[in-house]
Amino acid sequence: MALQPSRWQWHKFKDMFHYYIMVGLIPVSAIIFYTNVFIGPAQLEPIPEGYIPKHWEYHRHPITRFIARYIHTNPQQEYEKFMHFLDEEHQKMKLRALEKEILKKMAERQDYQAYYYRPMVNKYLRINKKVGDELYNRVGDDYEE
């Protein structure tokens, strides 16, 4: 008996490859065959009065109609999403221009308080100083942790 490397991995790969091809290929082939033979392509007919066709009804083949209806989004919805994106970008552009204008005016007038400055309320400053002084008096100057 001649010694040779094992071909077990190759045979296992071949078996699994054929199995998964058949698991996917047979059902898909059956669906395509049934659709083409028994359903067939759509026929053009006049649109009834007052009826608005859905976006998937514009496709000729039933599988394409199925994909357009259940997998892809409505083209009108995609358009609206794109318009919203453009509007958001336009709003950001306007805010950036306004901020640039504010910073320009601040530099021009030599302002030291920025547009986001909020003056401090003295009541809280006094309370904070009082608490700090009490801690200093209680602990002292030579406190070590």
N, C-alpha and C positions, 0 to 999 in steps of 0.2 A: 504494500500500500504506500503510495507516494505521499510525502508530507507537503501540505500546501496550506496557505492562509485560509481562514474561515470566510465563507461568503454569506454568513448568517445576516450581517448588517445589510448587505445589498438585497437579499431576499425579503427581509423585514421592510426595508424602505419601499421596494416594489409593491409588496402586498398592501401597505398602508396607502401608498400613492393611488393604486387602482381602487381601493376601497373608498377613499375620500373623493376621488373623481366621480365614481359612480353614485355616491351619496348626494353630490351636488348636481351632477350631470343628468341623471335620470329624472328627478322631479322637475328640473328646469326645462328639459326637453319635452316632457309631458305637458307642462303648462303652455309652452310656446306652440306645440302642436295643436292642443285643444283650442287655444285662442285663435290661431290662424285658420283652422278647419271649420270650427263650429260657430265662432263669433264673427270673425272677419273684420275688414276695415269699415270705418264709418262711412255712411253715405250722406251727401249734402242734401239738405231739405230746407225749404223756406222756414224762417223763424216765425213762430206765431206772434200775433199782435200783443205787445206789452211784455213779452218774455225777454229777460236779459240773460244771455248765455253765461255760464260759469267759465272760468279760465281754462279748465281742463277739457272742456267740450270743443275746443278749437283744434285738438290733436286728432289725427286720422286713425292711428293704430290703438287698439284697446290697451296694450301694455304701456304704451306711452301715456295714454290718458290716466291709467292707474298710477304711474310714477308721478305725473304732474299733479294729481289730486292728493295723494297720500304721502309723498316723500318730499317733493319740492314745495317751496312756499309760493304764494300768490305773487305774480309780478307786480301787481298794484301795491301789495304790502312791501315788497322790496323797494319799490320806488319811494313810498312814504318813509321808510327807514332811511334811505339815502338823503331825502330832503331834510329829515330831522337832523341827520349828521351834519349836513351843510349849514343848517340854521345854528346848531351848537357851535360850529367852527366860526361862523360869522359873529355870534355873540362874544366868543372868546377874543376875536380880533378887535371888536369894539372896546372890550374891557382893557385889553393891552394898550390900545391907543389912548384911552382915557388915563390909564396909569402913567404912561409915558408923558402925557401932557401935564399931569399933576406934578410929577417929579421935575419936569422942566420949569414949571412955575415956582416950585419950592426953591430950585437953584437960582432962579432969576431974582426972587425977592429976598434971598438969604434967610429963609425960614429955618428955625431950628426944631420946631414942632412938626412932626410929620402928619399926614392926613389920618393916620391911625392913632394919633396921640389922644389919650383920655386923661384929663387932669385928675390928680389924686384927691380923694376926700380927706380932709385934715383929721376928721374924727378917728378914722382907722389908723392914721399915722401916729396920733397921740396914744392910742391904745397900745399899739405895737411898741412904741418907745417906753411906755410905762411898764409893760411886761418885761422888756429887756432890762430896764433899770432894776426892777425887783429881783430878777434872776442874778444880776451882777452883785447886788447888795447881799443877797442870801448866800451865794456861793463864794464870792470874793474874787480877788484878782489872781490868786495863785492856784487855781483849780487844775488838778491833773487827773486824767482818767486812767 
